[in-house]
Amino acid sequence: MDLIFDILSKLLNIYFYALIIYILMSWVPNARESSIGRLLEAVCEPYLEPFRKIIPPLGMIDISPVVAIFLLRFADQGLRMVQNLLTSM
């Protein structure tokens, strides 16, 4: 059972770093048009889109990725708490 939780946690961490890289790519001109940028867009945009619909941008600043990353970290911590609860039983 621990193996499943560890795999899920690692996948969440990989997705977290993919989101960070995708967000930082917006600061580099034409980075999102590269093959890596298109791959990250295909992976990250379906997750970010609902947050962008709910949270409006503040001028030129889009804070929805911050909320999305926070929720992803929260899910990872929740997964670890469930793992700890199940292993302590």
C-alpha positions as CSV (number, residue, x, y, z in Angstrom):
1,M,0.0,0.0,0.0
2,D,2.9,2.3,0.7
3,L,4.2,1.8,-2.8
4,I,0.9,3.1,-4.2
5,F,1.0,6.2,-2.1
6,D,4.7,6.8,-2.9
7,I,4.0,6.6,-6.6
8,L,1.1,8.9,-6.4
9,S,3.1,11.4,-4.3
10,K,6.0,11.3,-6.8
11,L,3.5,11.8,-9.7
12,L,2.1,14.9,-7.9
13,N,5.6,16.2,-7.4
14,I,6.5,15.7,-11.1
15,Y,3.3,17.5,-12.1
16,F,4.1,20.3,-9.6
17,Y,7.5,20.9,-11.3
18,A,5.9,20.7,-14.7
19,L,3.5,23.4,-13.7
20,I,6.4,25.6,-12.3
21,I,8.3,25.2,-15.5
22,Y,5.3,25.9,-17.7
23,I,4.5,29.1,-15.7
24,L,8.2,30.3,-15.8
25,M,8.2,29.7,-19.6
26,S,5.7,32.6,-19.9
27,W,8.5,34.9,-19.0
28,V,10.7,33.7,-21.9
29,P,9.7,34.9,-25.4
30,N,8.6,32.1,-27.7
31,A,9.4,29.4,-25.1
32,R,5.8,28.1,-25.1
33,E,6.0,27.7,-28.9
34,S,8.8,25.2,-28.6
35,S,8.1,21.4,-28.6
36,I,8.6,21.3,-24.8
37,G,6.3,24.3,-24.3
38,R,3.6,22.6,-26.4
39,L,4.0,19.4,-24.4
40,L,3.7,21.2,-21.1
41,E,0.7,23.2,-22.4
42,A,-1.1,19.9,-23.3
43,V,-0.4,18.6,-19.8
44,C,-0.8,21.7,-17.7
45,E,-3.6,23.7,-19.3
46,P,-6.4,21.2,-18.6
47,Y,-5.6,21.6,-14.9
48,L,-5.2,25.4,-15.0
49,E,-8.2,26.2,-17.1
50,P,-10.9,25.7,-14.4
51,F,-8.9,28.0,-12.1
52,R,-8.7,30.7,-14.7
53,K,-12.4,30.5,-15.2
54,I,-13.0,31.1,-11.4
55,I,-10.2,33.5,-10.6
56,P,-10.0,36.7,-12.7
57,P,-6.6,38.2,-13.5
58,L,-5.5,41.2,-11.5
59,G,-4.5,43.5,-14.3
60,M,-1.7,41.8,-16.2
61,I,-1.1,39.3,-13.4
62,D,-2.8,35.9,-13.4
63,I,-2.8,34.5,-9.9
64,S,-4.8,31.3,-10.8
65,P,-1.6,29.2,-11.2
66,V,-0.6,30.1,-7.6
67,V,-4.0,28.8,-6.4
68,A,-3.6,25.7,-8.6
69,I,-0.2,25.0,-7.2
70,F,-1.4,25.5,-3.7
71,L,-4.2,23.0,-4.2
72,L,-1.8,20.5,-5.8
73,R,0.5,20.8,-2.7
74,F,-2.6,20.5,-0.4
75,A,-3.6,17.3,-2.2
76,D,-0.1,15.9,-1.8
77,Q,-0.1,16.7,1.9
78,G,-3.6,15.1,2.2
79,L,-2.3,12.0,0.5
80,R,0.6,11.8,2.9
81,M,-1.8,12.2,5.9
82,V,-4.0,9.4,4.6
83,Q,-0.9,7.2,4.2
84,N,0.2,7.9,7.7
85,L,-3.2,7.2,9.1
86,L,-3.4,3.9,7.2
87,T,0.1,2.8,8.3
88,S,-0.6,3.6,12.0
89,M,-3.6,1.3,12.1
